[in-house]
């Protein structure tokens, strides 16, 4: 009897095998801190973020929810229909309506639960975590039962999403090391780091999956003959 030999691929890299060399190392903006520079440059090169007219980036500035939707739509390479309208009543005539519609269709956003998206409101860290976790399906890359280490996350609606970013080392909390600050509006630098690292994890995972498929395809034409005999009783 012939048994087909199936090659079992082992992912050579981990989820965190991306390195700083993956990002651009050139400091494009004089006001961006070292920890954020690779991520900021990455999003700028993708056309998802832009600097200021004076050559700075304003890393400490906050981002509204409409702008966050546009950034995610660009990074995900979603098709943008300039005439599209999202289901959210308060966003249908907003300048970012086509982008909001695109990320809504992709399942990245869900709104506030009352039929609104609040596009002009600042997006906080928990909402940004939810957006990137949904966009890149990061939940599939972490353990199911994670332990919440930051007290200010316990019981918060965004606890699950923040923990996903913490487990994947996309985020490590805020400056004091004791809080994750889910309700604080996210800065441009922080948002760049959340998105850039998530995007790189996604690319690395797809690269490894494709490598395994290649191994299996290469092994598809090989067979082995296995000798056996039945044992009764």
GUVEX-685359 format. One record per residue: chain; x, y, z of N, C-alpha, C in turn; residue number from 1. Coordinates in nm, 3 decimals, decimal comma. Atoms other than C-alpha are relative to their C-alpha. Layout:
# residues N
PT  chain      npx      npy      npz     capx     capy     capz      cpx      cpy      cpz  resi
PT      A        X        Y        Z        X        Y        Z        X        Y        Z   NUM
...
***
This chain:
# residues 233
PT  chain      npx      npy      npz     capx     capy     capz      cpx      cpy      cpz  resi
PT      A    0,084   -0,119    0,000    0,000    0,000    0,000    0,088    0,124    0,000     1
PT      A   -0,079   -0,122    0,008    0,129    0,349   -0,080   -0,064    0,110    0,085     2
PT      A    0,045   -0,111   -0,080    0,104    0,637    0,158    0,066    0,128   -0,052     3
PT      A   -0,055   -0,125    0,049    0,149    0,991    0,043    0,077    0,069    0,112     4
PT      A   -0,081   -0,069   -0,099    0,425    1,175    0,222   -0,037    0,148    0,001     5
PT      A    0,039   -0,140   -0,013    0,305    1,512    0,347    0,109    0,073    0,075     6
PT      A   -0,103   -0,079   -0,067    0,568    1,769    0,431   -0,066    0,090    0,103     7
PT      A    0,052   -0,086   -0,106    0,503    1,944    0,759    0,094    0,118    0,015     8
PT      A   -0,086   -0,118   -0,008    0,632    2,297    0,755   -0,001    0,057    0,139     9
PT      A   -0,013   -0,066   -0,128    0,759    2,459    1,067    0,033    0,145   -0,028    10
PT      A   -0,024   -0,141    0,025    0,737    2,834    1,066    0,136    0,039    0,056    11
PT      A   -0,137   -0,031   -0,041    1,094    2,947    1,075    0,007    0,122    0,089    12
PT      A   -0,005   -0,123   -0,079    1,019    3,287    1,219   -0,116    0,008    0,096    13
PT      A    0,108   -0,022   -0,095    0,810    3,398    1,512   -0,079    0,122   -0,042    14
PT      A    0,081   -0,118    0,031    0,542    3,665    1,514    0,082    0,127    0,014    15
PT      A   -0,076   -0,119   -0,029    0,802    3,905    1,640    0,135   -0,001   -0,069    16
PT      A   -0,128    0,011    0,066    1,076    3,819    1,395    0,031    0,121   -0,087    17
PT      A   -0,032   -0,122    0,071    1,041    4,153    1,226    0,099    0,078    0,084    18
PT      A   -0,099   -0,077   -0,074    1,323    4,386    1,323   -0,005    0,144   -0,045    19
PT      A   -0,001   -0,142    0,036    1,397    4,754    1,311    0,053    0,021   -0,141    20
PT      A   -0,053   -0,014    0,135    1,579    4,691    0,984   -0,111   -0,008   -0,103    21
PT      A    0,114    0,008    0,091    1,238    4,620    0,831   -0,053    0,139   -0,031    22
PT      A    0,049   -0,135    0,016    1,150    4,984    0,881    0,109    0,090   -0,056    23
PT      A   -0,099   -0,096    0,046    1,319    5,283    0,732    0,076    0,055    0,120    24
PT      A   -0,081   -0,045   -0,111    1,606    5,396    0,953    0,034    0,149   -0,008    25
PT      A   -0,032   -0,140    0,018    1,639    5,749    0,817   -0,094    0,087    0,082    26
PT      A    0,082   -0,093   -0,077    1,518    6,021    1,052   -0,048    0,109   -0,094    27
PT      A    0,055   -0,098    0,093    1,291    6,221    0,827   -0,047    0,126    0,071    28
PT      A    0,056   -0,113   -0,072    1,153    6,447    1,098    0,083    0,028    0,126    29
PT      A   -0,086   -0,032   -0,114    1,364    6,631    1,359   -0,069   -0,010    0,135    30
PT      A    0,072   -0,001   -0,127    1,091    6,626    1,624   -0,054   -0,137    0,041    31
PT      A    0,050    0,134   -0,033    1,016    6,250    1,621    0,100   -0,072    0,090    32
PT      A   -0,093    0,071   -0,089    1,165    6,054    1,914    0,051   -0,128   -0,064    33
PT      A   -0,064    0,118    0,059    1,396    5,762    1,839   -0,091   -0,122   -0,001    34
PT      A    0,082    0,121   -0,010    1,146    5,498    1,955   -0,109   -0,004   -0,107    35
PT      A    0,111   -0,006    0,096    0,883    5,618    1,707    0,046    0,021   -0,144    36
PT      A   -0,046   -0,039    0,134    1,099    5,717    1,410   -0,017   -0,110   -0,105    37
PT      A    0,017    0,103    0,102    1,105    5,378    1,229   -0,146   -0,018   -0,041    38
PT      A    0,142    0,020    0,030    0,726    5,341    1,255   -0,059    0,119   -0,074    39
PT      A    0,048   -0,120    0,068    0,656    5,700    1,155    0,047    0,001   -0,145    40
PT      A   -0,054    0,002    0,136    0,886    5,671    0,853   -0,070   -0,105   -0,086    41
PT      A    0,067    0,109    0,072    0,717    5,344    0,757   -0,135    0,044   -0,053    42
PT      A    0,133   -0,044    0,043    0,370    5,497    0,747    0,007    0,116   -0,099    43
PT      A   -0,017   -0,110    0,094    0,494    5,808    0,570    0,034   -0,055   -0,138    44
PT      A   -0,037    0,060    0,129    0,653    5,594    0,298   -0,118   -0,073   -0,065    45
PT      A    0,120    0,066    0,053    0,322    5,408    0,262   -0,106    0,102   -0,043    46
PT      A    0,096   -0,103    0,035    0,144    5,740    0,215   -0,117    0,010    0,095    47
PT      A    0,110    0,000   -0,096   -0,072    5,687    0,523    0,007    0,118    0,096    48
PT      A   -0,019   -0,117   -0,085    0,072    5,976    0,725    0,089    0,100   -0,074    49
PT      A   -0,079   -0,105    0,064    0,230    6,306    0,629    0,053    0,095    0,107    50
PT      A   -0,057   -0,098   -0,090    0,451    6,563    0,792   -0,070    0,135   -0,013    51
PT      A    0,055   -0,135    0,003    0,375    6,929    0,852    0,075    0,085   -0,103    52
PT      A   -0,065   -0,086    0,100    0,456    7,211    0,607    0,139    0,049    0,041    53
PT      A   -0,130   -0,050   -0,045    0,749    7,321    0,825    0,106   -0,109    0,012    54
PT      A   -0,097    0,108   -0,004    0,918    6,981    0,797   -0,002   -0,083    0,127    55
PT      A    0,014    0,078   -0,123    0,814    6,854    1,139   -0,113   -0,102   -0,017    56
PT      A    0,105    0,102    0,005    0,580    6,566    1,220   -0,108    0,022    0,106    57
PT      A    0,092   -0,021   -0,112    0,414    6,681    1,544   -0,044   -0,133    0,061    58
PT      A    0,031    0,134   -0,051    0,434    6,336    1,708   -0,096   -0,003    0,119    59
PT      A    0,086   -0,003   -0,119    0,247    6,446    2,021   -0,143    0,043   -0,032    60
PT      A    0,136   -0,037    0,038   -0,057    6,566    1,827   -0,092   -0,121    0,004    61
PT      A    0,099    0,108   -0,004   -0,374    6,361    1,860   -0,064   -0,018   -0,137    62
PT      A    0,063    0,035    0,128   -0,581    6,202    1,582   -0,150   -0,017    0,022    63
PT      A    0,144    0,024   -0,012   -0,955    6,214    1,524   -0,036   -0,133   -0,068    64
PT      A    0,040    0,133    0,045   -1,150    5,901    1,438   -0,013   -0,008   -0,152    65
PT      A    0,008   -0,001    0,145   -1,211    6,003    1,078    0,136   -0,017   -0,064    66
PT      A   -0,137    0,011    0,052   -0,839    6,045    1,017    0,056   -0,140    0,023    67
PT      A   -0,047    0,136   -0,030   -0,769    5,710    1,184   -0,057   -0,099   -0,101    68
PT      A    0,062    0,088    0,099   -1,014    5,543    0,945    0,072    0,011   -0,134    69
PT      A   -0,072   -0,020    0,127   -0,833    5,696    0,647    0,135   -0,070    0,003    70
PT      A   -0,131    0,063   -0,013   -0,494    5,578    0,773   -0,012   -0,151   -0,015    71
PT      A    0,016    0,145    0,006   -0,621    5,223    0,819   -0,040   -0,046   -0,140    72
PT      A    0,044    0,037    0,135   -0,791    5,215    0,478    0,119   -0,002   -0,096    73
PT      A   -0,119   -0,006    0,085   -0,464    5,317    0,311    0,094   -0,114    0,031    74
PT      A   -0,094    0,105   -0,038   -0,250    5,073    0,507   -0,050   -0,139   -0,040    75
PT      A    0,057    0,129    0,037   -0,486    4,785    0,432   -0,019   -0,015   -0,150    76
PT      A    0,015    0,006    0,145   -0,496    4,872    0,064   -0,143   -0,023   -0,044    77
PT      A    0,142    0,021    0,031   -0,876    4,884    0,064   -0,041    0,083   -0,122    78
PT      A    0,056   -0,074    0,112   -1,070    4,989   -0,244   -0,084    0,116    0,055    79
PT      A    0,071   -0,119   -0,048   -1,197    5,342   -0,190   -0,095    0,051   -0,108    80
PT      A    0,102   -0,056    0,088   -1,523    5,441   -0,356   -0,033    0,139    0,052    81
PT      A    0,017   -0,138   -0,046   -1,535    5,819   -0,333   -0,146    0,038    0,020    82
PT      A    0,143   -0,027   -0,017   -1,915    5,807   -0,350   -0,064   -0,084    0,110    83
PT      A    0,054    0,091   -0,102   -1,955    5,546   -0,077   -0,034    0,076    0,128    84
PT      A    0,042   -0,058   -0,127   -2,134    5,632    0,245   -0,002   -0,111    0,105    85
PT      A    0,009    0,100   -0,107   -2,091    5,446    0,575   -0,141   -0,005    0,056    86
PT      A    0,134    0,011   -0,058   -2,394    5,329    0,769   -0,020    0,098    0,115    87
PT      A    0,008   -0,092   -0,113   -2,314    5,572    1,051   -0,057    0,135   -0,044    88
PT      A    0,069   -0,123    0,039   -2,548    5,870    1,031    0,088    0,123    0,013    89
PT      A   -0,080   -0,119   -0,025   -2,297    6,116    1,173    0,125    0,008   -0,087    90
PT      A   -0,122    0,002    0,082   -2,027    6,021    0,921   -0,028    0,006   -0,150    91
PT      A    0,033    0,010    0,142   -2,215    6,017    0,592    0,039    0,123   -0,081    92
PT      A   -0,040   -0,121    0,071   -2,128    6,377    0,503    0,137    0,051    0,046    93
PT      A   -0,133   -0,036   -0,047   -1,786    6,381    0,668    0,101   -0,015   -0,113    94
PT      A   -0,100    0,008    0,107   -1,478    6,435    0,450    0,060   -0,140   -0,013    95
PT      A   -0,060    0,134    0,001   -1,355    6,086    0,547   -0,102   -0,110   -0,026    96
PT      A    0,107    0,099    0,020   -1,686    5,913    0,460    0,043   -0,118   -0,088    97
PT      A   -0,039    0,116    0,082   -1,536    5,700    0,178    0,093   -0,097    0,072    98
PT      A   -0,094    0,084   -0,074   -1,259    5,575    0,407   -0,071   -0,072    0,114    99
PT      A    0,078    0,061   -0,108   -1,497    5,513    0,695   -0,085   -0,113   -0,055   100
PT      A    0,082    0,104    0,064   -1,724    5,319    0,459    0,085   -0,122   -0,034   101
PT      A   -0,088    0,111    0,040   -1,428    5,110    0,340    0,041   -0,085    0,120   102
PT      A   -0,042    0,078   -0,117   -1,307    5,012    0,687   -0,119   -0,065    0,070   103
PT      A    0,120    0,063   -0,055   -1,664    4,948    0,801   -0,032   -0,128   -0,078   104
PT      A    0,026    0,117    0,085   -1,715    4,711    0,507    0,099   -0,112    0,028   105
PT      A   -0,105    0,100   -0,027   -1,388    4,537    0,595   -0,010   -0,057    0,141   106
PT      A    0,017    0,051   -0,135   -1,508    4,479    0,952    0,099    0,052    0,101   107
PT      A   -0,102   -0,056   -0,088   -1,243    4,699    1,107   -0,062    0,084    0,111   108
PT      A    0,064   -0,088   -0,097   -1,481    4,937    1,288   -0,146   -0,039    0,019   109
PT      A    0,139    0,031   -0,031   -1,820    4,905    1,455   -0,078    0,121    0,051   110
PT      A    0,070   -0,118   -0,051   -1,902    5,254    1,580   -0,018   -0,004    0,150   111
PT      A    0,017   -0,014   -0,145   -2,023    5,353    1,924   -0,114   -0,084    0,056   112
PT      A    0,111    0,084   -0,045   -2,312    5,105    1,941   -0,134    0,069   -0,009   113
PT      A    0,124   -0,076    0,012   -2,569    5,380    1,889   -0,021    0,052   -0,142   114
PT      A    0,016   -0,041    0,139   -2,541    5,410    1,513    0,088    0,115   -0,043   115
PT      A   -0,089   -0,110    0,032   -2,267    5,672    1,522    0,146   -0,046   -0,003   116
PT      A   -0,144    0,027    0,003   -1,896    5,674    1,444    0,081    0,107    0,071   117
PT      A   -0,068   -0,112   -0,066   -1,805    6,011    1,598    0,130    0,035   -0,071   118
PT      A   -0,122   -0,020    0,078   -1,558    6,097    1,320    0,085    0,118    0,043   119
PT      A   -0,077   -0,118   -0,041   -1,458    6,433    1,467    0,057   -0,013    0,140   120
PT      A   -0,053    0,021   -0,135   -1,388    6,294    1,814    0,140   -0,059   -0,007   121
PT      A   -0,135    0,055   -0,005   -1,033    6,210    1,912   -0,008   -0,150    0,027   122
PT      A   -0,001    0,143   -0,023   -0,955    5,841    1,897    0,094   -0,031    0,116   123
PT      A   -0,084    0,032   -0,114   -0,826    5,698    2,222    0,079   -0,128   -0,024   124
PT      A   -0,091    0,113    0,017   -0,570    5,424    2,274   -0,075   -0,133   -0,009   125
PT      A    0,078    0,123    0,005   -0,831    5,154    2,337   -0,066   -0,018   -0,136   126
PT      A    0,066    0,009    0,130   -1,020    5,233    2,017    0,101   -0,028   -0,112   127
PT      A   -0,103    0,027    0,101   -0,697    5,236    1,815    0,046   -0,144    0,010   128
PT      A   -0,038    0,141   -0,019   -0,603    4,900    1,967   -0,105   -0,091   -0,063   129
PT      A    0,109    0,079    0,058   -0,944    4,763    1,867    0,007    0,003   -0,152   130
PT      A   -0,004   -0,015    0,145   -0,904    4,898    1,515    0,111   -0,085   -0,062   131
PT      A   -0,111    0,077    0,060   -0,562    4,743    1,448   -0,014   -0,149    0,027   132
PT      A    0,018    0,142   -0,030   -0,647    4,416    1,623   -0,100   -0,064   -0,096   133
PT      A    0,099    0,051    0,096   -0,954    4,373    1,402    0,053    0,001   -0,142   134
PT      A   -0,050   -0,014    0,137   -0,780    4,495    1,088    0,097   -0,111   -0,037   135
PT      A   -0,105    0,098    0,029   -0,489    4,253    1,115   -0,026   -0,137    0,063   136
PT      A    0,038    0,129   -0,059   -0,673    3,970    1,293    0,106   -0,049    0,099   137
PT      A   -0,107    0,031   -0,095   -0,419    3,979    1,574   -0,045   -0,098    0,107   138
PT      A    0,050    0,093   -0,101   -0,645    3,775    1,802    0,044   -0,143   -0,030   139
PT      A   -0,043    0,135    0,040   -0,540    3,466    1,604    0,146   -0,027    0,031   140
PT      A   -0,144    0,013   -0,019   -0,178    3,527    1,699    0,041    0,000    0,146   141
PT      A   -0,031   -0,004   -0,143   -0,203    3,528    2,079   -0,076   -0,109    0,075   142
PT      A    0,067    0,098   -0,085   -0,305    3,299    2,363   -0,140    0,050    0,034   143
PT      A    0,140   -0,037   -0,024   -0,678    3,291    2,437   -0,020    0,067    0,136   144
PT      A    0,021   -0,052   -0,135   -0,659    3,353    2,811    0,123    0,076    0,047   145
PT      A   -0,114   -0,082   -0,039   -0,423    3,640    2,874   -0,025    0,062    0,136   146
PT      A    0,009   -0,062   -0,131   -0,350    3,793    3,212    0,019    0,150   -0,016   147
PT      A   -0,009   -0,146    0,009   -0,414    4,165    3,241    0,096    0,051    0,105   148
PT      A   -0,103   -0,047   -0,092   -0,109    4,329    3,394   -0,020    0,145    0,041   149
PT      A    0,022   -0,141   -0,033   -0,222    4,692    3,389   -0,134    0,016    0,070   150
PT      A    0,121   -0,015   -0,080   -0,474    4,783    3,657   -0,106    0,083   -0,071   151
PT      A    0,099   -0,087    0,063   -0,637    5,054    3,447   -0,067   -0,065   -0,121   152
PT      A    0,065    0,074    0,108   -0,728    4,793    3,184   -0,107   -0,095    0,051   153
PT      A    0,090    0,101   -0,054   -0,915    4,557    3,415   -0,145    0,051   -0,001   154
PT      A    0,140   -0,038    0,009   -1,286    4,573    3,333   -0,030    0,102   -0,108   155
PT      A    0,021   -0,098    0,107   -1,235    4,824    3,053   -0,046   -0,072   -0,126   156
PT      A    0,051    0,066    0,121   -1,417    4,750    2,726    0,114   -0,036   -0,097   157
PT      A   -0,111    0,026    0,091   -1,082    4,763    2,544    0,108   -0,090    0,057   158
PT      A   -0,100    0,085   -0,065   -0,902    4,527    2,781    0,052   -0,109   -0,093   159
PT      A   -0,036    0,110    0,091   -0,904    4,240    2,529    0,095    0,048   -0,109   160
PT      A   -0,079   -0,049    0,113   -0,761    4,451    2,247    0,136    0,051    0,046   161
PT      A   -0,127   -0,047   -0,054   -0,496    4,616    2,461    0,091   -0,118    0,033   162
PT      A   -0,079    0,118   -0,035   -0,384    4,275    2,587    0,058   -0,068   -0,125   163
PT      A   -0,051    0,057    0,125   -0,350    4,154    2,227    0,125    0,075   -0,044   164
PT      A   -0,116   -0,079    0,039   -0,113    4,440    2,152    0,117   -0,018    0,096   165
PT      A   -0,105    0,023   -0,099    0,077    4,378    2,473    0,067   -0,136   -0,023   166
PT      A   -0,055    0,134    0,023    0,118    4,005    2,402    0,088   -0,006   -0,124   167
PT      A   -0,079   -0,001    0,124    0,250    4,075    2,053    0,113    0,103    0,006   168
PT      A   -0,105   -0,101   -0,022    0,482    4,344    2,195   -0,011    0,119   -0,094   169
PT      A    0,026   -0,120    0,079    0,325    4,608    1,978   -0,005    0,121    0,093   170
PT      A    0,010   -0,106   -0,099    0,260    4,813    2,290    0,049   -0,051    0,136   171
PT      A   -0,050    0,036   -0,132    0,418    4,817    2,634   -0,057    0,089    0,109   172
PT      A    0,055   -0,091   -0,100    0,205    5,073    2,811    0,047    0,142   -0,023   173
PT      A   -0,038   -0,141    0,012    0,271    5,440    2,876    0,127    0,029    0,077   174
PT      A   -0,130   -0,039   -0,052    0,565    5,635    3,009    0,028   -0,045    0,142   175
PT      A   -0,025    0,033   -0,141    0,517    5,560    3,378    0,019   -0,150    0,023   176
PT      A   -0,020    0,144   -0,014    0,521    5,183    3,315   -0,105   -0,069    0,085   177
PT      A    0,100    0,057   -0,088    0,226    5,133    3,548   -0,140    0,001   -0,060   178
PT      A    0,132   -0,013    0,061   -0,067    5,227    3,325    0,007   -0,020   -0,151   179
PT      A    0,010    0,010    0,145   -0,184    5,155    2,974   -0,078    0,119   -0,057   180
PT      A    0,075   -0,122    0,037   -0,411    5,462    2,966   -0,092   -0,020   -0,120   181
PT      A    0,088    0,030    0,114   -0,689    5,322    2,742   -0,087    0,116   -0,044   182
PT      A    0,090   -0,110    0,034   -0,899    5,639    2,756    0,073    0,124   -0,051   183
PT      A   -0,075   -0,118    0,045   -0,620    5,880    2,669    0,004    0,005   -0,153   184
PT      A   -0,011   -0,012    0,145   -0,631    6,014    2,312    0,139   -0,043   -0,047   185
PT      A   -0,128    0,050    0,049   -0,360    5,844    2,111    0,072    0,109   -0,078   186
PT      A   -0,079   -0,099    0,074   -0,078    6,052    1,968    0,034   -0,055   -0,138   187
PT      A   -0,039    0,042    0,135    0,040    6,044    1,608    0,115   -0,100    0,005   188
PT      A   -0,114    0,092   -0,012    0,362    5,873    1,717   -0,045   -0,138    0,048   189
PT      A    0,050    0,128   -0,052    0,179    5,605    1,917   -0,081   -0,074   -0,105   190
PT      A    0,082    0,064    0,104   -0,069    5,540    1,637    0,089   -0,059   -0,108   191
PT      A   -0,093    0,051    0,100    0,218    5,501    1,392    0,063   -0,130    0,046   192
PT      A   -0,061    0,123   -0,052    0,380    5,242    1,618   -0,100   -0,115    0,002   193
PT      A    0,103    0,105   -0,002    0,056    5,046    1,669   -0,019   -0,058   -0,140   194
PT      A    0,034    0,044    0,136   -0,013    5,033    1,296    0,119   -0,063   -0,070   195
PT      A   -0,118    0,051    0,071    0,340    4,982    1,164    0,039   -0,139    0,049   196
PT      A   -0,038    0,131   -0,054    0,419    4,693    1,398   -0,104   -0,106   -0,034   197
PT      A    0,106    0,095    0,037    0,082    4,529    1,331    0,012   -0,039   -0,146   198
PT      A   -0,013    0,025    0,143    0,135    4,563    0,958    0,119   -0,092   -0,028   199
PT      A   -0,118    0,083    0,020    0,481    4,407    0,982   -0,023   -0,143    0,048   200
PT      A    0,035    0,135   -0,047    0,353    4,113    1,188   -0,084   -0,071   -0,105   201
PT      A    0,086    0,057    0,102    0,087    4,057    0,925    0,080   -0,044   -0,123   202
PT      A   -0,082    0,034    0,117    0,340    4,062    0,640    0,091   -0,119    0,030   203
PT      A   -0,089    0,110   -0,036    0,577    3,831    0,828   -0,075   -0,132    0,007   204
PT      A    0,081    0,121   -0,011    0,301    3,582    0,903   -0,036   -0,054   -0,138   205
PT      A    0,036    0,043    0,135    0,187    3,574    0,540    0,121   -0,056   -0,074   206
PT      A   -0,122    0,047    0,065    0,546    3,531    0,423    0,033   -0,142    0,045   207
PT      A   -0,031    0,132   -0,053    0,595    3,230    0,651   -0,102   -0,103   -0,046   208
PT      A    0,104    0,092    0,047    0,262    3,076    0,554    0,023   -0,037   -0,146   209
PT      A   -0,028    0,028    0,141    0,352    3,107    0,186    0,121   -0,092   -0,015   210
PT      A   -0,118    0,086    0,006    0,689    2,943    0,255   -0,038   -0,144    0,029   211
PT      A    0,044    0,135   -0,034    0,517    2,643    0,415   -0,079   -0,061   -0,115   212
PT      A    0,076    0,050    0,115    0,275    2,612    0,124    0,094   -0,043   -0,110   213
PT      A   -0,097    0,037    0,102    0,574    2,608   -0,107    0,066   -0,132    0,029   214
PT      A   -0,061    0,127   -0,040    0,733    2,324    0,089   -0,096   -0,115   -0,027   215
PT      A    0,099    0,105    0,020    0,411    2,122    0,077   -0,019   -0,027   -0,148   216
PT      A    0,015    0,019    0,144    0,373    2,181   -0,295    0,119   -0,075   -0,059   217
PT      A   -0,118    0,069    0,049    0,731    2,067   -0,354   -0,003   -0,148    0,036   218
PT      A    0,003    0,139   -0,046    0,666    1,749   -0,158   -0,116   -0,077   -0,060   219
PT      A    0,124    0,062    0,048    0,338    1,679   -0,336    0,024   -0,116   -0,096   220
PT      A   -0,024    0,104    0,101    0,496    1,461   -0,604    0,078   -0,119    0,054   221
PT      A   -0,078    0,108   -0,057    0,686    1,237   -0,364   -0,089   -0,098    0,075   222
PT      A    0,075    0,105   -0,068    0,552    0,908   -0,236    0,099   -0,095    0,065   223
PT      A   -0,082    0,104   -0,062    0,688    0,641   -0,006   -0,084   -0,126    0,009   224
PT      A    0,068    0,127   -0,015    0,602    0,274    0,011    0,019   -0,050    0,142   225
PT      A   -0,005    0,043   -0,139    0,517    0,149    0,358   -0,045   -0,144    0,009   226
PT      A    0,036    0,141   -0,018    0,521   -0,221    0,444   -0,077   -0,016    0,131   227
PT      A    0,078    0,021   -0,121    0,263   -0,342    0,695   -0,065   -0,137   -0,008   228
PT      A    0,081    0,121    0,000    0,071   -0,647    0,801   -0,107    0,015    0,106   229
PT      A    0,111   -0,008   -0,094   -0,262   -0,685    0,973    0,027   -0,090    0,119   230
PT      A   -0,012    0,080   -0,121   -0,261   -0,810    1,329   -0,139   -0,021    0,055   231
PT      A    0,134    0,030   -0,049   -0,580   -0,984    1,439    0,006   -0,042    0,146   232
PT      A    0,008    0,042   -0,140   -0,682   -1,022    1,800    0,098    0,072    0,087   233
***
